[in-house]
Amino acid sequence: MAQNNNLFSRIWSQLVNNVNQLIKRYYEVNETEDSLTVRQYVPGLRKEDVKIRVDHNLLRFTINGNGHGHDLTGKHYNIYQTKAHVSDDHELNIVVPKIKDEEERYQEDDDVAIHVNVE
């Protein structure tokens, strides 16, 4: 009987580990006329667990040491207006607004790196 409990415990542990890995990797990206939005749900997520940076047209976000990135090349985003928020239900939302004014597009700098505060 102890052998069955040990087997069940190992199977359960592996299943929980696999589900956690899937949750850590899954994030949703939506692009609209006005912005790019990234959303990720992570159980128990707090704003202190998140680091966000835009570096040379790459939106990078790290949650509990697991990094993700989304390429912003070829689009015109106002990276200085990037907002990030962790909701009460543990969902990270990152919004990067698009530049709408043609004149502002010519002032973009591809070699900039900024950190984004999470609210």
N, C-alpha and C positions, 0 to 999 in steps of 0.2 A: 504494500500500500504506500509506503514511504517513497518507493521508486516512482509510482504514478504521480504523487504530489510534486516530486522534483521535476519530472517531465512537464507537468502542467505549468509549474512555475517558470521553467525555461521558455516554454512556448509563449506564455503570457508576457514575459519580459521582452521577448523578441518582437511580439506584436505591438506592444506599447512603444518600443524603440522605433519600429518602422513607421508608425503613425506620427510620432513626434518628428521624424525626419521629413515626412511629407509636408507637415504643417510648416516646418521651418523653411522649406524651399518654395512653397506656393505663394505667389503674390500676383495681383491683378493689375494690369496697366490699361488705362482708358485714355484715349486722346479725343478731345473735342475741338471745336473751333477756337475756344478760348484758353484751353490749358491741357496739361498732361497730369493725370492723377494716378498715383500708385497706392494700392491698398494691400495690407497684409494683416491677417488675424493671427495672433500668437497668444495662447492661453497664459494668463498671468503677466502679460507685457506691461511694463511701466516705462514712462518716458526716459528714465535714467538708463534703461537697457538699450537705447537707440542712439546711434551715431549716424549723421547724414552729412554728406559732402558733395559738392559739385566741383569736379576737377577736369578741366580740358574736355568739356562737352560730355562727361560721363557722370550721371547721377549715381552716387554710391551710397548705399545704406547698409548698416551693420546692426544686427539684432542679436544680442548675447553672443557676440563673436562670429556669427554666421553672416558673411557678406553677400550682397547682391549688387547688381549694377544694371543701368539702363542707358543706352547710348542716345544722346541728344543731338548728334551730328546731323546737319542738313535741315534742321528745324530752327526756328527763331524763338528762343525762350528768354524770358526775363528772369534769369537765375537769381538775381538779387531780391526778387519778390517771392522766392520759394517759401512755402509754409508747410509745417509738419505738426501733426497733432496725434496723440494717443488718446482714444476715447475710453470711457468707463468700461466698455465691453471688450477692451484689449485689442482694438484694431488701430493699426498705424495708417494714417492718411497723409500722403505727401502731395502737394499741389504745386506745379510749376507753371505759372501763367505764360502765355505766348505774347510776343511783341506784336502789336498791331500797327504801330506807326512806322511807316517806311523809313523815316529819318533815323529812328532809334536802331533800326536793323544795321545801319552802316556804322554804328558806334559799338557794336558787339566786339567782345574780346574773347577769342577762343582759348587763350592761355591763362585764364583766370581760375583760381581755386578758392572756394568759399565753404565755410561750415554753416550748417543750418541748425538753428535752435529748435528743439522739439517742445511744443507746449502741452 
